[in-house]
């Protein structure tokens, strides 16, 4: 592995270790911190072992040049396969627990630390993915599909993704699709998206202000196909003339300090070039230092048919919401890693699943015979009996209720050989670690015995950052208008509201001890106007119900609603603070 690559990996590792240690010390219990640190130490030791063993192996001279090349190639592939599994397994736990923590009632400072862990972990994951992607493409192991797809929709989707990356920057995103460019073509949409996102992502990374423009036109056409030319131009930092000719080489950055300043692995353009050449296209680059860069590539595409375009929308039925899609689903999990066990149990339990885990094969077969299991999640790379062997035993069982249970394999790496063996055994599907909550949800719904009607999965993932809880939503735009646009007046009103909320909490705590519901009702009545002022309608409804419960003399209901208020108000106040900061910046 090149020195620059090794330094990049170890630098990211050190940053992640510092963040994890700080978070464990300040925010977790002793037992929780131990589990997290043990997992991270396993991850770090495996990574360092492979890095240094790889260095030592590469330093041994070979007698024959051809043997050296072949040996190095085999060693590199083994290294990549090992490092994939060794890093992905604990990284799956770290990212998974960070996602779960984001759903908890954390302070603003705690959220920042969780975000730091997620950022460092995902940076490492991106680095690993790029190394694996390059290895697969260069060795011919990447599959390229040929399907009809809507090119115009794909281009607009790609630009939309880029818009989310430049929200707070003075960058103009432009797209120009010539009228001669066909809407429906036949090819591999995922690979085209990957190429465009690599190029546009580079531009986003290196442009401080100015524009980024994607231009597409038909260079040549016939009755059956066309040659499309894509160009991505930007006003970024540019590339010096002596570096342009080597920019597509693996692990190459434009300048020596590019990686440390802007991040990245130096593999993005290499992968892009490999993909384009595999698709029988060509790519070239023009750049002027401190002026900007234009990358142009050409790809041949046969014309496609609208009838062949797959509608991937799953928003056909929206009856089941709020995480109830999997409620009652019974799932068996074969997983040897303790931290991953805890993670997946917590994920599935939040969705209302009944989970069986930490089991032996014999115990598992007993449970399968006596319970209505809907799905088995099977780790393929367990010690002793691995996932392939356990799955074989299940598939050859005499009980038809057991041998027909859907099995979803999951692992930190998955080869063509694994894929073939899974099909031979009868494993239904596969999840690559680390997976997202949406990946897990979609795969379970797709394969479980009890089928449900399709729906928009985003509505059931319970991610506060996407769908905030009703009692934590605020809107200050109307109040700012009432203040005649005076931001100082708005700041004072919000400050006063927060003081009233603190007063309410203190009053209710005192009067609950004596069950003086009249005083609690007065405090609630005073505060509900404040929630109306900041358009916190969900919390206002809760306070109105609390006031009514006081008047109806229902002390237990008052206690229940007050606890709900205590649970949700900190998140509401955090959202209120963020909304105010945003308006102060304008």
WOBELNOR-V200702 format. One record per pair of residues at least 4 apart in sequence whose C-alpha atoms are under 7 Angstrom apart, sorted by the first residue. I is the first residue (numbers start at 0). J is the second residue. If there is no record, write none. Layout:
i=<I/I>
j=<J/J>
//
This chain:
i=<0/0/0/1/2/3/4/5/6/7/8/9/10/11/11/11/12/13/14/15/15/15/15/16/17/18/18/18/19/19/20/21/22/22/23/23/27/27/28/29/30/31/32/33/34/34/35/36/37/38/38/39/39/40/41/42/42/42/42/43/44/45/45/46/46/46/47/48/49/49/49/50/51/52/53/54/55/61/63/64/65/66/67/68/69/70/71/72/73/74/75/76/77/78/79/79/80/81/82/83/83/83/83/84/84/84/86/87/87/87/87/88/88/88/89/90/90/90/91/91/91/92/92/92/92/93/94/94/94/95/95/96/96/97/97/97/98/101/102/102/104/105/105/106/107/107/108/109/110/111/112/113/114/115/116/117/118/119/120/121/122/123/124/125/126/126/127/128/129/129/130/131/132/133/133/134/135/135/135/136/136/136/143/144/144/145/145/145/146/146/146/147/147/147/147/147/147/147/147/148/148/148/148/148/149/149/149/149/150/150/150/150/151/151/152/153/154/155/156/157/157/157/158/159/161/162/165/169/169/170/170/170/171/171/171/172/172/172/173/173/173/174/174/174/175/175/175/176/176/176/176/177/177/179/179/180/180/183/183/183/183/184/184/184/184/185/185/185/185/186/187/188/189/190/191/192/193/194/194/195/196/197/197/198/198/199/199/200/201/202/202/202/202/204/205/205/206/206/206/207/209/210/210/211/211/211/212/212/212/213/213/213/214/214/214/215/215/215/216/216/216/217/217/217/217/218/218/218/219/219/220/220/220/221/223/223/224/224/224/225/225/225/226/226/226/226/227/227/227/228/228/228/229/229/229/230/230/230/230/231/231/231/232/232/232/233/233/233/234/234/234/235/235/235/235/236/236/236/236/237/237/237/237/237/237/237/238/238/238/238/238/238/239/239/239/242/242/246/246/246/247/247/247/248/249/249/249/250/250/250/251/252/252/252/253/256/257/257/258/258/266/267/268/269/270/271/272/272/273/274/275/275/275/276/276/279/280/280/280/281/281/282/282/282/283/283/283/284/284/284/285/285/285/286/286/286/287/287/313/313/313/314/314/315/315/316/316/316/317/317/319/319/320/320/320/321/321/321/322/322/322/322/323/323/325/325/325/326/326/326/327/327/327/328/328/328/329/329/329/329/329/329/329/330/330/330/330/330/330/330/330/331/331/331/331/331/331/331/332/332/332/332/332/333/333/333/333/334/334/334/335/336/337/338/339/340/341/342/343/344/344/345/346/347/347/348/348/358/358/359/360/360/361/362/363/364/365/366/367/367/368/373/373/373/373/374/374/374/374/374/375/375/375/376/376/376/376/377/377/377/377/377/378/378/378/378/379/379/379/379/379/379/380/380/380/381/381/384/384/385/386/387/388/389/390/391/391/392/393/393/394/395/396/396/398/399/400/405/405/405/405/406/406/406/407/407/407/407/408/408/408/408/409/409/409/409/410/410/410/411/411/411/412/413/414/415/416/417/418/419/420/421/421/422/430/434/434/435/436/437/437/438/439/440/441/442/443/456/461/462/463/463/467/467/468/469/470/470/470/471/471/471/471/471/472/472/473/473/473/473/473/474/474/474/475/475/475/476/477/478/478/478/479/479/479/479/479/480/482/482/485/486/486/487/488/489/490/491/492/493/494/495/496/496/497/498/499/499/500/500/501/502/503/503/504/505/506/506/507/507/508/510/510/510/510/511/514/515/516/516/517/517/518/519/520/520/520/521/522/523/523/523/524/526/527/527/527/527/528/529/530/530/530/530/530/531/531/531/535/536/537/538/539/540/541/541/542/543/544/545/545/545/546/547/548/548/548/548/549/549/549/553/554/555/556/557/558/559/560/561/562/563/564/567/568/569/570/571/572/573/574/575/576/577/578/579/580/581>
j=<4/5/54/5/6/7/8/9/10/11/12/13/14/15/119/123/16/17/18/19/116/119/120/20/21/22/115/116/23/116/24/25/26/112/27/32/31/32/32/33/34/35/36/37/38/338/39/40/41/42/89/43/89/44/45/46/85/86/89/47/48/49/85/50/82/86/51/52/53/78/82/54/55/56/57/58/59/67/67/68/69/70/71/72/73/74/75/76/77/78/79/80/81/82/83/131/84/85/86/87/127/411/412/88/411/412/90/91/411/432/433/92/411/432/93/94/120/433/95/432/433/96/338/339/342/97/98/117/120/99/342/100/342/101/113/117/102/110/462/463/570/109/110/110/111/573/112/113/114/115/116/117/118/119/120/121/122/123/124/125/126/127/128/129/130/264/131/132/133/266/134/135/136/137/270/138/139/140/141/140/141/273/187/186/187/185/186/187/185/186/187/183/184/185/186/303/304/307/308/183/184/185/188/308/153/182/183/184/154/182/183/184/155/182/156/157/158/159/160/161/192/196/162/163/165/166/170/208/209/208/209/210/209/210/211/210/211/212/211/212/213/212/213/214/213/214/215/180/214/215/216/215/216/216/217/216/217/302/303/304/305/300/301/302/303/300/301/302/303/300/191/192/193/194/195/196/197/198/271/199/200/201/267/202/231/203/231/204/205/206/211/233/235/261/235/236/234/235/236/235/234/233/234/232/233/234/231/232/233/230/231/232/229/230/231/228/229/230/227/228/229/225/226/227/228/226/227/228/225/226/224/225/226/225/301/302/300/301/302/299/300/301/297/298/299/300/297/298/299/296/297/298/295/296/297/293/294/295/296/293/294/295/292/293/294/291/292/293/290/291/292/289/290/291/292/288/289/290/291/286/287/288/289/290/291/292/242/243/253/286/287/288/243/287/288/246/253/251/252/253/268/269/272/269/265/266/269/264/265/266/265/257/258/265/257/260/261/262/262/263/270/271/272/273/274/275/276/282/277/278/279/280/281/280/281/298/297/298/299/296/297/295/296/297/294/295/296/293/294/295/292/293/294/291/292/293/291/292/453/454/455/454/455/453/454/452/453/454/454/455/323/324/324/458/459/458/459/461/350/459/460/461/350/351/350/351/352/350/351/352/351/352/353/352/353/373/352/353/354/371/372/373/374/352/353/354/355/372/373/374/375/354/355/356/372/374/375/376/355/356/375/376/377/356/376/377/378/340/377/378/381/340/341/342/343/344/345/346/347/348/354/349/350/351/352/352/353/362/363/363/364/389/365/366/367/368/369/370/372/401/401/404/447/448/449/404/405/406/447/448/405/406/407/406/407/408/409/386/406/407/408/409/386/408/409/410/385/386/387/408/409/410/385/386/410/385/386/388/389/389/390/391/392/393/394/395/424/396/401/402/402/402/401/402/402/403/404/427/446/447/448/426/427/428/426/427/428/429/426/428/429/430/429/430/431/432/430/431/432/431/432/433/431/417/418/419/420/421/422/423/424/425/426/426/434/438/439/439/440/441/460/442/443/444/445/446/447/460/466/466/467/468/471/472/472/537/537/538/567/538/567/568/570/571/535/571/533/534/535/574/575/533/534/535/479/533/534/480/481/482/532/533/483/484/485/486/489/484/488/489/489/490/583/491/492/493/494/495/496/497/498/499/500/529/501/502/503/526/504/526/505/506/507/522/508/509/510/519/511/519/512/514/515/518/519/515/554/519/520/549/521/549/522/523/524/546/549/525/526/527/542/546/546/530/531/539/542/543/532/533/534/535/536/538/539/535/536/539/539/540/541/542/543/544/545/560/546/547/548/549/557/560/550/551/552/553/556/557/553/554/557/557/558/559/560/561/562/563/564/565/566/567/568/571/572/573/574/575/576/577/578/579/580/581/582/583/584/585>
//
